[in-house]
Amino acid sequence: MDLLEYQGKQLFARHGLKVSSGRAVTNVDDAVAAAGEVGYPVVVKAQVLIGGRGKAGGVKLASDEAEAREHATDILGMDIRGHIVRTLWIEHASDIASEYYASVLLDRSAKKPLVMFSVEGGVDIEEVAEKTPEKLVRSHVDPLAGLSREQAVQIATAGEADADVIDGVADALVALYEVWIQEDATLAEINPLIVTPERDVRALDSKVSLDGNALYRHPENQELSDAENEDPIERRAKEEGVQYVKLDGDIGILGNGAGLVMSTLDVVAQAGGSPANFLDAGGGSDAEKIEQAVQLILANHAVRAVLFNIFGGITRCDEVATGLIAAFGELGPEEKAIPFVVRLDGTNDAEGRRLLSEANLPNVHPAATMNEAAEKVVALAAHPAEGHAGAGVAG
Amino acid sequence: MAVLVDKDTRLCVAGITGREGSFHTLNNRTYGTNVVGGVTPGKGGQDVEGIPVFDSWAEAMSEVRPNTAMIFVPPRFAADAILEAAAAGVALVVTITEGIPAHDELRVYNTLLRDHPGTRLIGPNCPGILSPGKANVGIIPASFFKPGNVGVVSRSGTLTYQIGNEIAQAGFGCSSIVGIGGDPVPGSSFVDVLALFEEDGETELVVLSGEIGGSAEEEAAEYIDQSMSKPVVAYIAGFTAPAGKQMGHAGAIVSGSAGTAAAKAEALEAHGVRVGRTPTEAASIAVEVLGGASAAPA
């Protein structure tokens, strides 16, 4: 779960990390009022879950009310690479002497938390890592002991932070580690971590990802999920407990098990098709869950054909067939025109196929293998009227 | 032979009295796995179809001496259950539970390393381990597999069934099928399991099924090149996954330019591992290497 800049900063403040005072607003009048409260000059910042806002014109300095109004008007509603700006963060502008970088993340390879620090902040850190790796200090932390102040001082020193702010940087690193550990974050990043002319060390930006599996420990963080910026079908799926990711294509996909669904997307793409979604119906799905999943897939009106790829382990193929038949009963005439290709293998597959064949649904096409199913659904999405088009349209 | 589970397995199950836990435990017993007990705090003294239930792992250990634990408890209790089984001296802990917080997994992994180096963890969020004809610990549908000489190691359950089934249809069986799970901090990696297959007398070829996220496949590629004499055939899922989106598994996410399927396939091929572009192709390469009639091409 990715947080917006201001939400991350609120978590920072909760753990004693210094941030500039600011206000989150959603309309121009509130933006102007907030600017007056925090004091000019202010920075008007688009709150979107994508990098490169500055270059896209989503971050502007305002020295008076007229400028604040102008910038807020321009930035609200702006489309930054597919992300519409609905929230602004109005912050008192900071004087900057230096821009550093700091982060804590889960190093999956070492299976330990990793603290990174650099005095080359304010730029793309991946570029620093590639071009001047000696300027990016990486230090693993024993998760059973935590980040000690001694280790934080060592990191700041090794990274060649200015001598008079070693303590300030170390404090910031310890606080950032606290954010990471206490809030169950998978990433907590500050870029830039600034040093002011008064030699204050402060977080000017934030990038925080929280572990959705740990939200039960943090009821206060549950509302941070950015519903406004989320796709409405994805939001509905989340509420219903279904693993659904919307994609750009026109072939709806349902499978059981994350790996098999990912693989199905690939095989459909190789057959020349373009998947409209990822949907993992999960292990042991019953008929009701299948019915629900069909409704989610068809809620995306770009879908022109649907592929069911089931290899039943815990999932029983007869349950899948029952769910599909029930779902068809609820469909409107337009939705019934959408062809379904169904591949059922595994537990109770014969029974599942028998149920489907007896139900004699008008636009359901069985397939014996995963590859055959992919080719069929791609052909049907291209020419839905031709019915059993078979293979060969891929390209 | 086989790896990890076999006729010597003595299985004890945390969460045996739950709906899923009892269903799969009894399935495992029906398959022939020696199930010696279960652990559910507060239900000691009861039994599940004749399998004795204990209040704690320490008690289970002194009464029935399990060497393998299966964890079926809900996510918020799973970390403690794993560590309790390890502290009691259980050598292998297979964790099926899905949805354990990443920080709990970190704590468990590092605690095992420091305090219980003799305990091996498989999972979490995995389908378990099946050694066909010998033992089944977990939720893998055993009916699709028969004994043989192919080792399978995978981050995904159903994808394993898909590939394993195609190999079986071509007439080959499996020594063991090991699901290492789709979470960010698995207890055992591809490399750990590949090392076991390399040592296993029965295994002649290994099929590795990976997916996007992390760098476990890249590490496996290097290991195979440097330390394995047996052929390995790979499949990677997630070529069409967009960056920044979690594809079901908590560990399946492409971050920035890292963790893509293309990078993983390239790394494996650069180290001499043949990679199938579809599960069917991976299975037919495996069959070809084993010297069987090649399965129908894609």
Contacts between the chains, C-beta under 8 A, distances in Angstrom:
chain1	res1	chain2	res2	distance
A	106	B	102	6.1
A	106	B	106	7.0
A	106	B	184	6.2
A	106	B	185	7.4
A	108	B	184	5.3
A	108	B	185	6.7
A	108	B	213	7.9
A	108	B	214	4.4
A	108	B	215	7.0
A	108	B	216	7.8
A	108	B	251	7.4
A	109	B	214	7.1
A	109	B	215	5.2
A	109	B	216	7.9
A	109	B	219	7.0
A	111	B	106	6.6
A	111	B	109	5.1
A	111	B	110	7.0
A	111	B	185	5.5
A	112	B	106	7.3
A	112	B	110	7.0
A	113	B	106	7.3
A	126	B	256	6.3
A	126	B	257	7.6
A	142	B	110	7.1
A	143	B	103	7.6
A	143	B	106	4.9
A	143	B	107	6.1
A	143	B	110	5.3
A	144	B	107	6.9
A	144	B	110	5.4
A	144	B	111	6.5
A	144	B	114	6.7
A	181	B	103	6.9
A	184	B	101	5.8
A	184	B	102	7.5
A	184	B	103	5.5
A	186	B	102	5.9
A	186	B	184	7.5
A	211	B	101	5.5
A	211	B	102	4.9
A	211	B	103	6.9
A	211	B	250	8.0
A	212	B	250	8.0
A	213	B	75	6.5
A	213	B	99	4.9
A	213	B	100	6.4
A	213	B	101	4.7
A	213	B	102	6.8
A	213	B	250	6.5
A	214	B	101	3.6
A	214	B	102	7.2
A	214	B	103	6.5
A	214	B	104	7.8
A	216	B	76	6.5
A	217	B	101	7.3
A	243	B	248	4.6
A	245	B	242	7.9
A	245	B	245	5.1
A	245	B	246	7.6
A	245	B	247	6.3
A	247	B	240	7.8
A	247	B	242	6.9
A	255	B	158	7.4
A	256	B	158	5.6
A	257	B	156	6.0
A	257	B	157	5.3
A	257	B	158	2.9
A	257	B	159	6.5
A	257	B	248	7.9
A	258	B	156	6.2
A	258	B	182	6.0
A	258	B	211	7.7
A	258	B	247	6.1
A	258	B	248	2.8
A	258	B	249	4.4
A	258	B	252	6.1
A	259	B	154	7.2
A	259	B	155	6.5
A	259	B	156	2.2
A	259	B	157	7.0
A	259	B	158	6.1
A	259	B	159	3.5
A	259	B	160	7.7
A	259	B	182	7.1
A	259	B	209	7.0
A	259	B	211	5.6
A	259	B	237	5.2
A	259	B	248	8.0
A	259	B	249	7.3
A	260	B	156	6.7
A	260	B	158	3.9
A	260	B	159	4.9
A	260	B	162	6.0
A	260	B	237	7.9
A	261	B	247	7.4
A	261	B	248	6.4
A	262	B	156	7.8
A	262	B	159	8.0
A	262	B	211	5.9
A	262	B	212	7.1
A	262	B	237	4.0
A	262	B	238	4.4
A	262	B	240	8.0
A	262	B	241	6.2
A	262	B	247	5.3
A	262	B	248	7.3
A	262	B	252	6.9
A	263	B	159	5.6
A	263	B	162	7.3
A	263	B	235	7.7
A	263	B	237	4.2
A	263	B	238	8.0
A	263	B	278	7.6
A	263	B	279	5.9
A	265	B	238	7.8
A	265	B	239	8.0
A	265	B	240	4.6
A	265	B	241	7.2
A	266	B	237	6.4
A	266	B	238	7.0
A	266	B	239	4.6
A	266	B	240	5.4
A	266	B	261	7.6
A	266	B	277	7.9
A	266	B	278	7.4
A	267	B	278	5.3
A	267	B	279	7.9
A	268	B	240	8.0
A	269	B	239	6.9
A	269	B	240	4.7
A	270	B	277	6.6
A	270	B	278	6.8
A	275	B	240	6.5
A	278	B	241	7.7
A	278	B	245	7.9
A	278	B	247	5.5
A	278	B	248	6.9
A	280	B	248	4.3
A	283	B	139	7.2
A	283	B	157	7.3
A	311	B	158	5.1
A	311	B	161	5.0
A	311	B	162	5.1
A	311	B	165	7.3
A	312	B	141	7.4
A	313	B	127	7.3
A	313	B	139	6.7
A	313	B	140	6.9
A	313	B	141	4.3
A	313	B	157	6.4
A	313	B	158	6.1
A	313	B	161	5.5
A	314	B	139	5.7
A	314	B	141	7.5
A	345	B	162	7.9
A	345	B	165	7.0
A	346	B	141	6.6
A	346	B	144	7.2
A	346	B	161	6.5
A	346	B	165	7.7
A	347	B	141	6.0
A	369	B	280	7.1
A	370	B	162	6.8
A	370	B	278	7.4
A	370	B	279	6.7
A	370	B	280	6.8
A	371	B	278	6.3
A	371	B	280	5.6
A	371	B	298	5.1
